[in-house]
Amino acid sequence: MGVRGSVISLLAVVVLVAAAPASADEALAAALNQVAQDYLAAYESEDAEGTLRTIHSNSPEYEKTRSRLASQFPEQDVAVTLVEFRYIGHDDEFAYARFRLKTVSDAEDFANNVIDAVALFHQEDGVWKFWSDHVIGVELIE
């Protein structure tokens, strides 16, 4: 094969190895984005069980969310839109993303807003689910 053939083969391997994480990261980013979309669709439909299916059952947020959903749906008529979703990365246990949610309502006592937050995701039975989130900031809007 010669030196030139070996270098070309080595370059091909380097390119394939370098491309694999990007496509794996793209697939993970798409899966996490889908979790967020599923959460919002269930929330918008006031489907408490569907909303909870997107949250890891061992998450520190699970029980708190479950108890809040029961009161939120009858009290609030809000529209929530995912404005932005950016995959950040992952380690051996968790995946991370940053997102912005726009929440609006016609209710007089509701402040329309855009929340900037980061979320942690963790797999449960091979399925990515929300683990927790942290609000970075809130922008009030008209």
Backbone bond lengths (Angstrom), bond angles and torsions (degrees), N, CA, C in turn:
res aa  C-N    CA-C-N  psi(-1)  N-CA   C-N-CA  omega(-1)  CA-C   N-CA-C  phi
1 M - - - 1.452 - - 1.519 109.83 -
2 G 1.292 119.26 -33.14 1.441 122.56 176.61 1.523 112.13 81.80
3 V 1.341 114.25 172.19 1.461 121.10 -177.37 1.522 111.04 -64.92
4 R 1.334 116.34 -43.07 1.460 120.11 -178.48 1.537 110.92 -61.80
5 G 1.326 117.33 -44.17 1.461 121.79 178.05 1.517 111.59 -63.02
6 S 1.340 116.47 -39.26 1.468 120.53 178.97 1.519 110.86 -66.53
7 V 1.323 117.36 -41.29 1.465 121.15 179.00 1.522 110.58 -64.66
8 I 1.329 116.78 -42.45 1.464 120.45 178.67 1.524 109.86 -64.52
9 S 1.332 117.20 -42.18 1.469 120.16 178.02 1.515 110.76 -63.52
10 L 1.318 116.76 -42.46 1.460 121.12 178.68 1.520 110.42 -63.27
11 L 1.310 117.91 -43.23 1.468 121.21 177.75 1.524 111.11 -62.38
12 A 1.326 116.82 -39.72 1.463 120.29 178.27 1.524 110.61 -62.32
13 V 1.331 116.91 -41.77 1.470 120.71 177.89 1.517 110.30 -64.74
14 V 1.331 117.75 -44.31 1.467 121.63 179.48 1.524 109.93 -60.95
15 V 1.316 118.04 -43.72 1.465 121.32 179.58 1.523 110.33 -63.73
16 L 1.330 117.87 -44.36 1.468 120.62 179.55 1.516 111.56 -64.20
17 V 1.325 117.97 -42.48 1.464 121.27 179.36 1.518 109.99 -66.92
18 A 1.322 117.32 -41.31 1.466 120.59 179.53 1.528 110.90 -66.48
19 A 1.315 117.81 -33.77 1.461 120.79 -178.77 1.526 112.14 -77.10
20 A 1.309 118.44 -28.91 1.465 121.22 -176.34 1.524 112.76 -60.03
21 P 1.340 120.36 -48.72 1.457 118.06 -179.61 1.520 112.57 -62.50
22 A 1.314 118.28 -35.37 1.466 120.13 179.92 1.520 110.23 -62.92
23 S 1.320 117.59 -44.97 1.453 119.35 -179.57 1.528 110.70 -70.55
24 A 1.334 117.17 -34.91 1.464 120.41 175.92 1.528 109.56 -66.06
25 D 1.326 116.77 -41.99 1.466 120.58 177.35 1.523 110.83 -65.30
26 E 1.324 117.09 -38.42 1.468 120.29 177.84 1.527 110.29 -63.86
27 A 1.321 116.73 -41.20 1.467 120.71 178.53 1.522 110.36 -65.62
28 L 1.329 117.27 -41.84 1.463 121.05 178.09 1.526 110.31 -65.47
29 A 1.322 117.46 -43.45 1.469 121.25 177.96 1.528 110.42 -58.97
30 A 1.325 116.92 -42.71 1.475 121.04 179.01 1.529 110.46 -64.92
31 A 1.337 117.28 -40.77 1.466 120.89 179.56 1.529 110.65 -64.33
32 L 1.319 117.29 -42.63 1.469 120.99 179.67 1.523 111.00 -67.43
33 N 1.325 116.21 -40.84 1.460 120.25 176.98 1.529 109.69 -60.81
34 Q 1.330 116.88 -38.38 1.464 120.55 178.97 1.527 111.21 -65.48
35 V 1.331 117.62 -36.36 1.472 120.86 175.54 1.532 109.07 -59.93
36 A 1.330 116.34 -45.56 1.466 120.24 178.92 1.527 111.09 -63.18
37 Q 1.329 117.23 -42.39 1.470 120.85 179.15 1.532 110.98 -64.29
38 D 1.341 116.79 -41.83 1.468 121.27 179.15 1.523 110.77 -64.48
39 Y 1.327 116.03 -41.42 1.467 121.01 177.77 1.528 109.73 -58.98
40 L 1.325 116.20 -50.33 1.466 120.41 -177.35 1.527 112.15 -65.17
41 A 1.316 117.07 -39.54 1.471 119.95 178.47 1.524 110.49 -62.81
42 A 1.328 116.77 -43.88 1.468 120.13 178.82 1.524 110.69 -66.61
43 Y 1.330 116.49 -41.48 1.470 120.64 179.94 1.526 110.25 -63.88
44 E 1.318 116.81 -46.31 1.471 121.43 178.88 1.524 111.65 -59.84
45 S 1.332 116.50 -33.82 1.465 121.42 179.49 1.530 112.08 -83.52
46 E 1.327 115.70 0.60 1.465 122.69 -176.76 1.525 110.86 56.73
47 D 1.327 114.61 39.47 1.458 123.31 179.15 1.532 108.25 -98.48
48 A 1.321 116.56 93.26 1.463 120.87 -176.20 1.530 111.49 -61.31
49 E 1.321 117.84 -44.90 1.468 120.56 -179.23 1.534 111.17 -64.48
50 G 1.326 116.54 -41.10 1.460 120.30 177.62 1.518 111.33 -64.02
51 T 1.313 116.38 -40.17 1.463 120.98 177.73 1.522 109.89 -62.44
52 L 1.324 116.65 -46.57 1.465 120.99 -178.92 1.525 112.44 -65.87
53 R 1.321 118.30 -28.42 1.472 120.52 178.50 1.526 111.81 -63.82
54 T 1.323 118.09 -19.29 1.464 120.77 179.65 1.531 112.37 -89.21
55 I 1.332 116.69 -2.75 1.466 121.83 -178.23 1.522 108.96 -111.80
56 H 1.310 116.77 132.83 1.468 122.23 179.50 1.529 108.78 -58.89
57 S 1.331 117.13 131.80 1.465 120.64 -175.25 1.531 113.52 -66.43
58 N 1.336 118.15 -19.07 1.463 121.27 176.62 1.527 112.61 -97.83
59 S 1.315 116.46 4.34 1.462 121.05 -179.71 1.525 110.37 -63.78
60 P 1.329 116.59 144.45 1.464 118.97 174.50 1.536 111.80 -65.13
61 E 1.319 117.73 -13.76 1.466 122.82 -179.33 1.532 113.08 -92.19
62 Y 1.318 117.49 -13.85 1.463 120.40 -169.82 1.532 112.90 -60.73
63 E 1.309 118.33 -57.55 1.471 121.33 -176.98 1.523 111.97 -64.25
64 K 1.314 115.89 -39.58 1.467 120.52 178.52 1.530 110.04 -61.90
65 T 1.322 116.39 -43.61 1.465 120.86 179.21 1.523 110.48 -66.18
66 R 1.327 116.22 -43.68 1.468 120.51 -179.76 1.530 110.95 -57.60
67 S 1.317 117.25 -44.43 1.463 119.66 -178.31 1.538 111.99 -72.00
68 R 1.318 117.58 -32.50 1.471 120.15 179.26 1.521 113.22 -74.56
69 L 1.322 117.20 -34.16 1.467 119.92 -177.66 1.525 112.07 -59.72
70 A 1.298 116.38 -39.45 1.470 120.36 -178.18 1.529 111.55 -58.09
71 S 1.318 117.27 -36.40 1.464 119.76 -179.44 1.529 112.79 -91.09
72 Q 1.320 117.99 -26.71 1.466 120.20 -177.48 1.516 112.65 -68.74
73 F 1.306 117.69 -43.02 1.456 119.83 -174.30 1.532 112.85 -61.99
74 P 1.321 119.46 -48.84 1.473 117.36 -179.26 1.528 113.04 -70.52
75 E 1.329 117.39 -29.67 1.461 121.20 -174.58 1.520 113.55 -83.50
76 Q 1.315 117.68 -35.35 1.451 120.71 -171.99 1.523 110.92 -118.39
77 D 1.317 114.66 135.88 1.454 119.92 171.44 1.519 105.86 -115.09
78 V 1.327 115.56 90.92 1.460 121.00 -175.53 1.522 110.12 -116.69
79 A 1.308 114.32 154.23 1.470 121.58 172.86 1.526 106.90 -112.88
80 V 1.318 115.91 125.84 1.460 120.98 -178.05 1.519 108.31 -116.87
81 T 1.329 115.85 130.51 1.459 121.95 -179.30 1.517 109.53 -126.55
82 L 1.319 116.26 133.23 1.453 121.09 173.75 1.524 107.29 -79.04
83 V 1.317 116.10 109.58 1.464 121.88 -177.02 1.524 111.04 -82.53
84 E 1.334 115.15 -38.74 1.465 119.89 -176.85 1.523 108.72 -153.17
85 F 1.319 116.03 142.63 1.461 122.15 176.10 1.522 107.32 -139.53
86 R 1.327 116.32 120.25 1.466 120.34 -179.74 1.524 109.99 -127.13
87 Y 1.290 115.37 118.42 1.460 121.76 174.44 1.519 108.53 -67.49
88 I 1.334 116.86 134.28 1.464 120.97 179.44 1.522 110.79 -102.48
89 G 1.330 117.06 -49.97 1.457 119.73 -178.34 1.515 110.93 166.81
90 H 1.329 115.12 -167.46 1.463 120.20 -179.67 1.515 109.90 -154.34
91 D 1.324 115.15 162.21 1.453 121.35 169.52 1.527 106.57 -124.85
92 D 1.305 117.97 -159.99 1.468 120.10 -176.93 1.520 113.12 -68.70
93 E 1.334 117.35 -19.34 1.460 119.82 -173.47 1.525 114.31 -120.09
94 F 1.318 117.39 -38.54 1.455 121.93 -173.42 1.527 111.75 -122.85
95 A 1.332 114.95 155.74 1.465 122.01 170.85 1.524 106.61 -117.87
96 Y 1.314 116.64 153.49 1.453 121.98 -172.61 1.527 110.67 -129.92
97 A 1.326 115.37 143.46 1.459 120.79 176.72 1.521 108.98 -149.15
98 R 1.310 115.08 157.36 1.462 121.68 173.93 1.518 106.83 -116.80
99 F 1.324 115.88 140.70 1.461 119.16 -177.60 1.515 110.91 -145.80
100 R 1.322 114.09 161.37 1.463 121.97 174.64 1.519 107.79 -127.07
101 L 1.338 115.85 129.75 1.459 122.99 178.89 1.514 109.95 -117.54
102 K 1.310 116.03 131.78 1.460 121.47 175.16 1.525 107.30 -101.56
103 T 1.324 116.43 125.73 1.458 121.63 -178.95 1.521 108.40 -123.92
104 V 1.328 115.83 122.23 1.466 120.85 -179.47 1.525 110.10 -131.71
105 S 1.342 113.99 152.53 1.455 120.72 178.83 1.522 108.43 -152.55
106 D 1.341 115.43 153.93 1.462 120.77 174.39 1.524 111.64 -84.81
107 A 1.320 117.74 -7.78 1.464 121.71 -178.70 1.529 110.36 -63.14
108 E 1.317 115.75 136.09 1.465 120.66 -178.07 1.520 112.79 -64.20
109 D 1.308 117.38 -32.00 1.460 120.58 -176.09 1.532 113.59 -91.41
110 F 1.345 117.09 12.48 1.455 120.97 -179.12 1.517 110.32 -109.26
111 A 1.327 116.65 132.99 1.462 121.90 177.39 1.533 108.47 -96.12
112 N 1.328 117.25 109.44 1.463 120.79 176.87 1.525 108.42 -58.83
113 N 1.342 116.22 142.44 1.459 118.31 -173.23 1.521 112.17 -156.33
114 V 1.323 113.25 166.68 1.463 122.11 169.61 1.524 105.83 -124.44
115 I 1.319 114.99 122.26 1.462 121.40 -179.91 1.518 108.73 -99.23
116 D 1.320 115.93 132.98 1.459 123.38 173.93 1.525 105.38 -106.51
117 A 1.339 117.78 122.83 1.463 120.56 -174.94 1.521 111.51 -147.79
118 V 1.317 114.91 164.16 1.457 121.93 171.03 1.527 107.54 -115.37
119 A 1.311 116.10 148.47 1.462 120.77 -179.38 1.516 110.11 -129.47
120 L 1.308 114.34 146.53 1.459 122.63 171.91 1.520 107.23 -106.96
121 F 1.310 115.88 139.19 1.458 122.85 178.22 1.524 108.10 -121.75
122 H 1.330 115.64 146.90 1.465 121.13 179.49 1.529 107.35 -142.43
123 Q 1.306 116.19 144.27 1.466 118.99 -179.38 1.524 111.49 -80.00
124 E 1.321 114.55 141.30 1.458 122.13 172.70 1.522 106.65 -129.59
125 D 1.313 116.15 116.86 1.466 121.62 -176.90 1.527 111.62 53.39
126 G 1.336 116.07 40.82 1.452 121.55 176.74 1.519 115.28 80.21
127 V 1.343 117.45 5.34 1.468 121.92 -178.82 1.522 109.07 -115.93
128 W 1.337 116.72 130.17 1.461 120.51 177.24 1.520 109.76 -70.98
129 K 1.343 115.17 136.17 1.457 121.81 178.64 1.519 108.85 -143.08
130 F 1.344 115.41 160.09 1.460 119.49 174.80 1.522 109.75 -63.02
131 W 1.315 116.14 139.55 1.452 121.74 173.18 1.534 108.84 -107.49
132 S 1.311 116.36 -53.75 1.465 120.50 177.82 1.523 109.14 -161.30
133 D 1.306 114.89 169.22 1.464 119.34 175.60 1.518 109.42 -143.93
134 H 1.304 114.44 163.41 1.461 121.22 179.43 1.527 107.73 -138.53
135 V 1.319 116.24 123.82 1.461 121.03 179.26 1.523 108.50 -78.01
136 I 1.317 115.08 125.86 1.458 121.65 177.92 1.526 109.96 -87.21
137 G 1.329 115.41 -40.17 1.445 119.71 -179.40 1.515 111.91 -166.46
138 V 1.327 115.01 162.55 1.463 121.96 178.74 1.523 107.93 -131.88
139 E 1.319 115.25 129.07 1.465 121.99 177.20 1.530 107.55 -111.36
140 L 1.314 116.71 120.49 1.467 120.00 176.24 1.514 108.80 -78.44
141 I 1.332 115.44 138.84 1.459 120.65 -178.57 1.519 109.49 -130.54
142 E 1.310 115.57 164.11 1.474 121.74 178.13 1.491 110.50 -86.44
